[in-house]
Amino acid sequence: MSLRELPSALRQLAVRDFRSTVPVSRQISRRYASGQAVQAAEDLNELESESALTSAEFESEAVKGYDPVKRSQGRKRQLPSSRYQYKSPRYYRGPLHPHQPPPVSDPASREFVPGPFSITRLEQTWQSTIAPDLMTLGYVHKPPGTIDVPKSERLRTWDDSSPYHKNRPKRGPRGPEGVLRLIEKDINWKNIPKVEGVTVHSMVKGAIEDSSHLHVAGMVLQSVTGVRPVVHRATHSVAQFGIRERMPISLTCSMRGNQALEFVDKCINIVFPRLKDWPGVKGSTGDSSGNLSFGFGREGTILFPEVEVNYDMYPPRLIPGFHVTIHTTATSDRHARLLLSAHGIPFTGKLVD
C-alpha cells in the first residue's frame, strides 16, 4: 500500500534500490507528504523484502526457464487425477451412489443446455393468469371438523388363510384388464395441470398405392411441427386393404417443451378461428388420464401458416390430415378440459369425465 501512495518517479527509485535496503523494524514517525526523497527512503525501510510487487526475482532467468510440463513429467510419483480434476459421472447410478452427477442446471453437467432465455407467450399466460385461476376454480373448502367419507380400497387384501399371505402386497383389481386408472387429485400449488407435450400422427392411406403420398405427408408434418417425422411400418399383411408387411403407412411427430406450446398456440390463435362451421373439440375425447385428442382434415392442414405460405410446393390432393394428442399433467379428463378451455380451446357436446 505504501508503494501505491508514492509518485511514479519515487516508485521507480524504490524498485531500483530495493535490493540494497535492509528492513529495519522501527515505527514510522510521519508519513510521506512533502515529496522529499529522504522521507520516502524511510518509508521504504518498512516494506517487506519479499513483496510480490517489487521483487526482482520474477525477472530472473529461473522464472523464464520454468516449465511446469517438464516438471510434471519428471515427477516420479504422479498426483492422483481424481483429486485435482473433477469429472461428473456419466450416468446416474442411484441416490446412494457415492458419485452423484450435478443437476442439469449446473454448467458442469453433461446434460446442461443453456437457456431458455425467454418463455413462450402460452407459457407466460399460464404462469400469470391460468395457473392462479385453476387453483381458484379447483379449490374445495372443508370447514374445520369435517369428517371425510371413507372410500373403498382400490386394491384387494388377502384373507390371511395361508401363511404365504403375510407381508404380501395387495392384489390388483378384478377383471381381464387388471389396470388401475389414475385417481383425480385435487388441484393445489403442487400439481396445477400443464401442457407437457404434443403428438401429431397421420395415417397416409394413399401410401398403399403410391409412395409419393408418404413423402409429401412427411414434408407437411415436418414444416408444421418443426420435428422430423418417424415412419411406422405395417407389422402384418392385410389382403383386404392391400397392406403388405413392412410397408410404410403412417407418420408421427412428438414435441416437447417450447415446441409443443408454440404448436398449441398456433392451433388456438390461427387455425381454429379460420375453420368453417367448426363447433369445437368433442367433449367425449380423452383417455381418462388427462390426454385429449382432436384432428384436422385436409382443409385444416392448409390453414397452417407454414403450409399456406408455400402452398404451391405441395400437390393439393396429396396434402394429408392428421390427429393431434395433447399430453397434460392432469390426472383426469375433467382437469385437462379445464386447462385447455382456459387456453382457449372450445369443447362441444356431452362432457364425459
C-alpha positions in Angstrom: 0.0 0.0 0.0 2.9 2.3 0.7 4.2 2.0 -2.9 0.8 2.9 -4.3 0.9 6.2 -2.3 4.3 7.2 -3.9 4.6 9.1 -7.2 5.8 7.2 -10.3 9.4 8.6 -10.0 9.8 7.5 -6.4 8.2 4.1 -7.2 10.9 3.5 -9.9 13.6 4.6 -7.3 12.1 2.2 -4.8 12.2 -0.7 -7.2 15.9 0.0 -8.2 17.3 0.5 -4.8 15.2 -2.2 -3.1 17.9 -4.8 -3.1 20.2 -2.6 -1.0 17.6 -1.7 1.5 17.6 -3.6 4.8 14.3 -3.9 6.7 14.5 -2.1 9.9 11.7 -2.7 12.5 11.0 0.7 13.7 7.8 2.7 13.7 7.4 5.4 11.1 7.1 8.7 12.8 5.5 10.6 10.0 4.0 9.7 6.6 5.3 11.0 3.2 3.6 14.2 2.4 6.0 16.8 1.1 7.6 14.7 -1.7 11.1 14.6 -0.3 13.1 11.5 -1.2 14.6 11.2 2.4 11.2 10.5 3.9 10.4 8.2 1.0 13.5 6.1 1.8 12.5 5.9 5.4 9.1 4.6 4.3 10.8 2.0 2.1 12.6 0.6 5.1 9.3 -0.5 6.5 8.3 -2.5 3.4 8.6 -6.3 3.1 11.7 -7.5 1.4 9.7 -10.3 -0.3 6.9 -8.1 -1.7 5.3 -9.5 -4.8 5.0 -6.0 -6.3 8.7 -5.1 -6.2 10.6 -8.4 -6.1 13.1 -8.6 -8.9 13.2 -12.4 -8.7 10.3 -12.5 -11.1 12.5 -11.2 -13.9 15.3 -13.7 -13.4 16.2 -16.4 -15.8 14.9 -19.1 -13.5 11.4 -17.8 -13.9 11.7 -17.6 -17.7 13.0 -21.1 -17.9 10.4 -22.6 -15.6 8.5 -25.3 -17.4 5.6 -26.9 -15.4 5.0 -29.6 -18.1 8.6 -30.7 -17.9 8.4 -30.7 -14.1 5.3 -32.8 -14.1 6.9 -35.3 -16.5 9.9 -35.6 -14.4 7.9 -36.3 -11.2 8.4 -39.9 -10.2 5.1 -40.2 -8.4 2.1 -38.8 -10.3 -0.6 -36.9 -8.4 -4.0 -38.6 -8.2 -6.0 -37.1 -11.1 -9.4 -37.6 -9.4 -8.4 -35.3 -6.5 -7.4 -32.4 -8.6 -9.5 -32.8 -11.7 -13.2 -33.4 -11.1 -15.3 -35.0 -13.8 -19.0 -35.5 -13.2 -20.3 -39.1 -13.6 -21.6 -40.0 -17.0 -24.7 -41.8 -15.7 -27.0 -41.5 -12.7 -26.4 -44.6 -10.6 -29.0 -44.1 -7.9 -29.4 -41.9 -4.8 -27.0 -43.9 -2.7 -24.1 -44.0 -5.1 -21.0 -42.1 -3.8 -20.6 -40.2 -7.1 -23.6 -38.1 -7.8 -23.9 -36.1 -11.1 -24.5 -32.3 -10.8 -28.0 -31.0 -11.5 -29.0 -30.3 -15.1 -29.0 -26.6 -14.4 -25.2 -26.7 -13.5 -22.9 -25.9 -16.4 -20.7 -28.8 -15.3 -23.4 -31.3 -16.0 -23.2 -33.4 -19.2 -26.9 -32.7 -19.8 -26.7 -28.9 -19.4 -28.4 -26.9 -22.1 -28.1 -23.1 -22.0 -31.4 -21.2 -21.9 -34.2 -20.8 -22.4 -33.6 -17.1 -22.4 -37.3 -16.3 -22.9 -40.5 -18.2 -22.4 -43.3 -18.5 -25.0 -46.5 -16.5 -24.9 -48.6 -19.5 -23.9 -46.2 -20.3 -21.0 -46.3 -16.7 -19.8 -50.1 -16.7 -19.9 -50.1 -19.9 -18.0 -47.8 -18.6 -15.3 -49.5 -15.2 -14.9 -53.2 -16.0 -15.4 -54.2 -19.6 -15.9 -52.4 -21.2 -13.0 -53.9 -18.9 -10.3 -57.3 -19.3 -11.9 -57.1 -23.1 -11.9 -56.2 -23.1 -8.2 -59.2 -20.9 -7.6 -61.6 -23.0 -9.7 -60.3 -26.2 -8.2 -60.4 -25.1 -4.6 -62.6 -27.2 -2.3 -63.3 -25.7 1.1 -63.5 -28.1 4.0 -64.6 -26.5 7.3 -62.7 -27.5 10.4 -64.0 -30.7 11.9 -65.3 -32.1 8.6 -65.3 -35.9 8.6 -64.1 -37.4 5.3 -66.3 -40.1 3.8 -64.4 -43.4 3.8 -63.7 -44.7 0.4 -63.4 -48.3 -0.6 -59.9 -49.7 -1.2 -58.7 -49.8 -4.7 -56.6 -52.9 -4.1 -57.9 -56.1 -2.5 -56.3 -57.5 0.6 -55.5 -61.1 1.3 -57.8 -63.1 3.6 -54.8 -64.5 5.6 -55.9 -68.1 5.1 -52.4 -69.1 4.2 -49.1 -68.3 5.8 -47.8 -67.1 2.4 -50.2 -64.2 2.6 -48.2 -62.5 5.3 -46.5 -59.3 4.1 -47.6 -59.8 0.6 -48.6 -56.7 -1.5 -52.3 -56.2 -2.1 -53.9 -57.7 -5.2 -54.9 -55.8 -8.3 -58.5 -55.1 -9.4 -60.8 -57.8 -10.8 -61.4 -58.1 -14.4 -59.4 -59.1 -17.5 -57.6 -55.8 -17.8 -56.2 -55.6 -14.2 -55.1 -52.0 -14.6 -55.8 -49.2 -12.1 -56.9 -45.9 -13.5 -55.5 -42.7 -12.2 -57.4 -41.1 -9.4 -58.4 -37.5 -9.9 -56.4 -35.5 -7.4 -57.4 -32.1 -6.1 -55.7 -29.1 -7.8 -53.2 -27.4 -5.4 -50.0 -25.5 -5.8 -48.0 -28.7 -6.4 -50.0 -30.3 -9.2 -51.5 -27.5 -11.3 -52.3 -29.0 -14.8 -49.9 -28.0 -17.5 -49.3 -28.9 -21.1 -46.5 -31.5 -21.2 -46.2 -32.5 -24.9 -48.0 -32.9 -28.2 -48.0 -35.9 -30.6 -49.1 -35.5 -34.2 -50.0 -38.7 -36.1 -51.1 -39.1 -39.7 -52.3 -42.4 -41.3 -51.5 -42.0 -45.0 -53.9 -44.3 -46.9 -52.6 -43.2 -50.3 -49.1 -44.6 -49.4 -50.5 -48.1 -50.1 -50.7 -47.4 -53.8 -48.2 -44.6 -54.3 -45.2 -43.7 -52.0 -45.3 -40.1 -53.1 -48.3 -39.6 -50.7 -46.0 -40.5 -47.8 -43.2 -38.2 -48.9 -45.5 -35.2 -49.2 -47.1 -36.0 -45.8 -43.7 -36.1 -44.2 -42.8 -32.7 -45.7 -46.0 -31.2 -44.5 -45.7 -32.6 -40.9 -42.1 -31.5 -40.6 -42.9 -28.0 -41.8 -45.9 -27.7 -39.4 -44.3 -29.2 -36.3 -40.6 -28.5 -36.8 -39.8 -32.1 -35.9 -38.6 -34.8 -38.3 -41.4 -37.4 -38.5 -40.9 -41.0 -37.6 -42.1 -43.6 -40.1 -44.2 -46.5 -38.9 -44.4 -49.7 -40.9 -47.1 -52.4 -41.0 -46.4 -55.4 -38.8 -48.8 -57.7 -40.6 -50.1 -58.1 -44.1 -53.8 -57.4 -44.6 -55.0 -58.5 -48.0 -58.4 -56.8 -47.8 -56.7 -53.3 -47.7 -53.7 -54.2 -49.8 -51.3 -53.7 -46.9 -48.1 -55.8 -47.0 -45.8 -56.5 -44.1 -43.1 -53.8 -43.5 -44.9 -51.3 -45.7 -44.6 -47.6 -44.5 -48.1 -46.3 -43.9 -48.1 -43.7 -41.2 -46.0 -40.8 -39.6 -45.6 -39.5 -36.1 -44.1 -36.3 -34.7 -43.5 -35.8 -31.0 -43.0 -32.4 -29.5 -41.9 -31.3 -26.0 -41.2 -28.0 -24.2 -41.5 -24.8 -26.2 -42.2 -26.6 -29.5 -45.3 -28.2 -28.0 -46.5 -24.9 -26.6 -45.9 -23.0 -29.8 -47.9 -25.6 -31.7 -50.8 -25.4 -29.4 -50.7 -21.6 -29.5 -50.7 -21.8 -33.3 -53.7 -24.1 -33.3 -55.7 -21.9 -30.9 -55.0 -18.4 -32.4 -54.5 -19.1 -36.1 -56.1 -22.4 -37.3 -59.2 -22.8 -35.1 -60.7 -19.4 -35.8 -60.4 -20.0 -39.6 -62.2 -23.4 -39.6 -65.6 -23.0 -41.2 -68.6 -24.4 -39.3 -66.3 -26.0 -36.7 -68.2 -26.4 -33.4 -65.2 -27.3 -31.3 -63.4 -30.4 -29.8 -65.7 -33.2 -28.8 -66.3 -33.3 -25.1 -66.1 -37.2 -25.1 -62.4 -37.2 -26.1 -59.8 -38.3 -23.7 -58.2 -41.4 -22.2 -59.2 -40.8 -18.6 -55.6 -39.8 -17.8 -55.5 -36.2 -18.9 -54.6 -36.6 -22.6 -57.1 -35.1 -25.1 -57.2 -35.6 -28.9 -58.6 -33.8 -31.9 -58.0 -33.9 -35.7 -57.5 -31.7 -38.8 -58.7 -32.6 -42.2 -57.0 -31.6 -45.5 -58.8 -28.2 -45.2 -57.4 -27.6 -41.7 -53.9 -28.6 -42.7 -53.9 -25.9 -45.4 -54.7 -23.2 -42.8 -51.3 -23.6 -41.0 -49.1 -20.7 -41.9 -46.1 -23.0 -42.9 -48.2 -24.7 -45.5 -50.1 -21.7 -46.6 -47.1 -19.6 -47.4 -45.7 -22.5 -49.6 -48.9 -23.9 -50.8 -47.7 -24.2 -54.4 -44.9 -26.6 -53.2 -47.4 -29.3 -52.2 -49.8 -31.1 -54.6 -53.3 -30.3 -53.2 -54.5 -33.9 -53.5 -51.5 -35.2 -51.6 -51.8 -32.9 -48.5 -52.9 -35.2 -45.6 -54.9 -34.7 -42.5 -53.6 -35.6 -39.0 -54.5 -36.3 -35.4 -53.3 -34.2 -32.5 -52.9 -35.5 -29.0 -52.2 -33.0 -26.2 -50.5 -34.6 -23.2 -51.1 -32.8 -19.9 -50.0 -33.4 -16.3 -53.7 -33.6 -15.3 -54.9 -36.9 -13.8 -58.4 -36.8 -15.3 -60.1 -35.6 -18.5 -62.1 -33.0 -16.5 -59.0 -31.2 -15.3 -57.4 -31.5 -18.8 -60.5 -29.8 -20.3 -60.4 -27.2 -17.7 -56.8 -26.4 -18.6 -57.3 -26.3 -22.4 -60.6 -24.3 -22.0 -58.5 -21.7 -20.1 -56.1 -21.6 -23.0 -58.9 -21.0 -25.5 -59.9 -24.4 -27.0 -63.7 -24.8 -27.2 -65.4 -28.1 -26.4 -68.8 -29.2 -27.7 -71.3 -32.0 -27.0 -71.6 -34.1 -23.8 -68.6 -33.8 -21.5 -67.5 -37.3 -20.4 -65.2 -37.4 -17.4 
